[in-house]
């Protein structure tokens, strides 16, 4: 189980930057001042990127701690916390 947690830690570490990259790529691709749809509006993309970037950073932090083995022993009662 510990190896699975470490493997998933690597997945989370790689997934965070990938999410940010695809968000920025989608924004660059879809922002068009002449466009009539909501997806062409840069304000929508700024809001989306602002919300999901901290989530992706948190995902990378979670992956880092999983890779370090911080989740190897979880507390079983409140006295261990």
N, C-alpha and C positions, 0 to 999 in steps of 0.2 A: 504494500500500500504506500510505503514511503517513496518508492521509485515512481509510482504513478503520480504522486503529488509533485515530485521534482520534474517529471516530464511535463505535466500540465503547467508548472511554473514557467518552463521554457515557452510553451504555447502562449501563455498570457503575455510574456515579455515580448514575443514577436507580434502578437495580435494588436497590442496598443499602438505602436507606430504605424502598422498597416491600416488601422482604422483612421488615424489622423491623415495619412497619405491619401486614402481613397476619398475622404471628405474634401480635402483641398483640391484633389483632381476633379471631383464632381462639381465643385464650385466653379473652378476655372472653365470647365467644359460647358456648364449650363448658364452661367451669367451672361446675359445678352441685353444691352440697353434697348434694343429694338424689339425684344421679345414681348409677347402679350400674356404669357402664362405666369403663374406665381413662382414657378421654379426658376424663371429668368431674373427674378428680383434679387439683388445682392443683399438686401436687408434680411431676407429669409435665410440665406446661407450664413450670414454673420451670426444669426441667432442659433442656428443648428451647430455650427462649429464651436461657438462659445459654450454650448451645453455639453457637447459630446467630447471635447478635448479634456476637461478634467476627469471625465469618466474613463477615458482611455489611459490617462496618466495613473489613475487609481488602479486600473487593471495591471499596468506595468509594475506598480509598487507591490500589489498582491502577488504577482508572478515572481518578483525578486525575493520576497520572503518565503514563498513556497520553494523556490530553488535553493535557498539557504538552509531549508529544513526547519524553519520556525514553527511549522504546523505538525512536526513529528510527534509531539506529545500535547494533546489537548487536555485542559483541566477537566476533572470529573466532578468536582464540587467547588463551592465558592471559596473554600479555604486555600485552594491551590492557586487562585487568581491573585 
